[in-house]
Amino acid sequence: MHTDNLSRWIHDHVFDQSNPLAERSTRLVMWITAVMMVVEIAAGWWYNSMALLADGWHMSSHAVAIGLSAFAYSAARRYAQDARFAFGTWKIEILGGFASAIFLLGVAALMIFGSFERILSPQPIQYKEAIAIAVLGLLVNIVCALILGKAHDHEHGHSHGHDHAHHHGPAHGPAHEAHQDLNLKSAYIHVIADAATSVLAIAALIGGWLFGWSWLDPVMGLVGAVLVAVWAKGLIEQTGKVLLDREMDHPVVEEIREVVQACGAEHTLTRVTDLHVWRVGKNVYSCALSLVTQDTKLTPTRVRECLAVHEEIVHATIEIHRYPGPAA
């Protein structure tokens, strides 16, 4: 195969892991969220509800963050054939998810500030109107969650279709996390966070309307802020792990080591002395390794043949050192 054609094939079949449905769904949710954001912020100011206002500002940052996720999909697709990206553009999507998580932390901080401000300086609230807007916001969030959930189910089923029998560990362990679209997950978390704060806002407004508990409005703002911060922390940990190539605790690392050390001829000793594994796609990895062996016929080609049992290893750099000592 010609070199240019080979490079194009590698990008198309290995490193270009675009998700058109996720991109379309994320863009649609972005516009829906932006419209609802304007409605909730205006209503929050007009009806004097901190819970509703917090939900609106919360939704505004989500509109930006979900837009960032949509942009990440677009950029990854646009540069998928760009040879300057050594292992494709998949990590653009991860970067988008990480940035969205940072936005979530900012939202939590704003919600806390606004809630404390309202505790210290309470204002009268027009409960009936505010409840109606909060319910509308919740319905919009449910629609958005269903749109992204459909894209997530499609992506999840597709990734399982490419799983291999040699994957070990529980279904929800590290191997399962490797197959997630973290950019799509970040957008989904933003929508779920919106839905949760809408529920809290509705509960606070009903409590204030029926029982006169005006303090419940800002308190629910604080509860929502804590929930958002917790979700943001989890997403930062997941995306940060990928961006920093922290993959050496993944089961595939020990599997590579075992396969390589069993690759030498019988009655000879082969040991991996240096091994680096990093993720270059949702479920594909590259590795660089050095080994010492007594097998005089062991070659990098032979090692790659041994590694072929792990189809998720799409690139390997192999260095072999000969050890002339007696067999162990």
N, C-alpha and C positions, 0 to 999 in steps of 0.2 A: 504494500500500500504506500502511495506517495506520502512524503512527510507532512505536507499541508493537509492532505485528506485525513491522515492519521490524527493530526492535532484536532481537526474539526470533529472527527468521530469521537475522540476522547471527551471533548467539551459537551457534545450532544448527548452522549450516553452515560457519562460519569459525573462531570462537574456541573452541567447545566441542569439544575433540579428545580426549575421554575414551577410555580403553582398558579396557573391562570385563573382557576375558580377562586382561590384565596385572594388573588389580586383584585378581581372584579368585586368580590363580596366586601373586601376591606374598603374599597373606594366608595361603594354604595353606602356603607355604614357611616363613612366619614361625612358624607353630605347630609344624611338623615340626622346625625348627631349635631352637626353645625346648626341646622334649622332649629332643632329642639333646644339647643343651648341658648339661642337668642330669645326664644319664648320664655324659658325658665328664668333667665337673668332679669328680663324686663318685668316679669310677674313678681319675682322676689323683691325687687325694689318697690314696685307699685303696691304690693300687698303686705310689705314689711315682714316677710318671713325669712329668718336666718337659715332655717333648714332648706327652704326652697332656693334661696340665693346661693347657699353653699353647694347645693346640687347643680345649679346652673353653672357656677364657676368651675366646679369639678368637671362638668360636661364640656366646658370650653377647652380645658387642657386636654381632655380626651379627644376632642375634635382635632386638635393639633397633633397629638400623639398617634392617633389612628391614621391621620393624613401622612405622617412620617412613615408609618408601616406601609402604606400604599406606595409611597415614593420609593421605599426600599425595594419592594417587588419590581417596580418599574426600572430602577437603576440596575438591579441584578439581571433582569432580562435584557436590558439595553447593552450591557457590557459582557454578556455571556460569552461572546466570541473574541473578546479582547485578550490577546496573548500576554499582556502585561500582568494579568491576574494568574499567577502560577498555578493555583488550584481552583480556578473558577471564582464566581462572584457570590457564592452562597452566604458568605459571612457578612455581606452587606445587609441581608435580612436579619441576621443575628444582631448586628449593630443597631438596626432600627428597633428591635425589641428591647435592647439595652437602654437606648435613648428614651423609649416610651416608659420604661420603669423609672427612670430619673424624673420624668414628668409626673408620674404618680406620686413620688415623694414630695415634689413641689406642691402638688394639689393638697396632700395631707397637711402640709405646713400652713397653707392658706386657710384651710378649713378650721384648723386649731386656732389660728389667730382671730378669724372672724367670729368663732363661737365664744371665745373668752371675751371679746369685745362686746358681744350681745349679752353675756352674763352680767358684765359690769354696768352695761347701759341698756336695759330692756326697752323694747319698743312695742306698741300695740300691733296686733296682727289681724288681718282680714282672713279668718280661717277658711270659710267656705270656698272662696275663690282660690286660695292657695292650695287647698286640698285637690280641687279639680285639676289644676295645672300639674301638681305632683303625680296624680293618677295618670294623666296623659303622658308625662315623662316616663313613668314606669312601663306603660304599654309600648312606647317607642323603644325603650331598652329591651323589652322582651322580643320585639320584632327583630332588632339588630342582633340579639343573641342567637335567634333562630337562623338568621342569614349566615353568621359566622360559624355557628354550630354545624350547619350543613357542609360548609367548606372544610371544617375540621374533620368531620366524619369521612368525607371523600378522601382527604389527605391521609387520614389514619388507616383507612382500608387499603389505599394504594401502597403505603409503606409496608403493611403486613404482607401484601402480595409479593414483596421483594425480600422478605425475611428468609433466613437460611436455617437449616436444621441444626447447625452447629452453634447457634446462639444459646447460651445457657443463662441460668438465673431466673428470678421471678419476673412475671410479666410486667411489673411496674418498677423494676429496678433500673440501673444505669443503662442497660441495653435498650429498654423501652423508651427512656428519656431521649436517647440518641436519635430516635425516629421522629421526634416531635418537630413541628414547624414553630419555632419559638417566636417568630415574627407574628404569625397568626395567633399564637397563644397570647401574646402581649395585647393585641387588639381585642381579643375575646375577654381578657381580664379587665380591660378598661370598660367594656360594656357591662360586664357583671358587676364591677364596682359601682358603675352608674345605677344599675338596677337596685343594688343593696342600699345605696344612699337615698334612692327614691322611696324605698320601703320605709327606711328610718324617718325620712321627712314626713311621709304620710302618717306614720304612727305618732310622731311628735305633734303634728297639727291636729290630729283627732283628739289626742290627750288634752291639748290646750283648749280646744273648742268645747269638749264635753265636760271636762273637769276643772278647767281654769289653770292647768299646769303649764304656765307660760315658760317655766324654766326647762321644760322638756325639749323645747325647740333647739336651744343651743347645746344641750347635753347630747342630743342625738347627733348634732354636728360633730362633736368630739368622738363619739362612738364610731361614726362613719370614717373619720380621719384615721383612727387606729386600724380599722379594717383595711383601708386603702394602703397604709404604710406596711402592713404585714404582707399583703399581696405583692407590693413593690419589692420588698426585700427578697421574697422567693424568686421573683423574675430576674432580679439583678444577679442573684447567685447562679441561676441556670445559664443566663446569657454570658455572664462574666467568665464562667468556667470554659465555655467554648472559645471566647475571644482570647483568653489567656492560654489556650491549649492545655488545660489541666485535664488530661485524659489518661494519665498513667495509672489511675485506679480502676480503669475500665477492664472488665473480664477479658477483652480481646488481647490485652497486653500479655497476660500470662499464657494465653493460648498461642500467641506468636512465639513466645520463648520456648514453650514445650515442643512445638512443631519443628522449629529450627534446630533445637538440641537433639532431636530424634532423627535429623535429616542425614547425619553422617553414616558412613559404612559401619557394618557390625564390628564390634570389638575395637572401635575407635572412639575417642572422646571429642565431643563438640560442645562448646559452651558459649553462650551469648555474654559478651563483656560490656556492651553498651547498647541501649535500646531506647529509641524515642518514637512515640506514636502520637499523632495528632489528627483531628477530624477535619475533613475537607468537604463534607456534605452531610445531609441528615443521617445517613447510615453508611458512609464510606470513610476510610481512613488511609493515611500514608504513614510509612515508617522508615526510619533510618537505623541500621544496626551494624554492630561490629561483632565478629565472632572469632574464637580461637578453635582450631580443629587439628586433629591428628590425621584426618582423612585427606590424603594427597590428591584425591580426585574430586573433592567437593568444590563446586564452582558457584558463582552467583546465580547462574541460570538454574542450577539444580535446587538451590535454596528457594528461588521464586516458584519452581514447580511444587515444592513442598508447601509453600505458603498459599498456593492456588486453592487449597481446601477452604480457605477463608476468603470468600468472594468479596467481602467488604474491604479487603486490603487492595487498593487500586494502584498504589505506587510504593515501591520499596527501593531504598538505596542500601547496598550491601557491601561491607568491607570484610575480607577474609584474611586472617593471619594464621600461618602454619606453625604448629607446635611439634617439633621433631622427637619429643620424649616418648617413653614407652607407653603402651596402652594401659589405661587405668583398669 
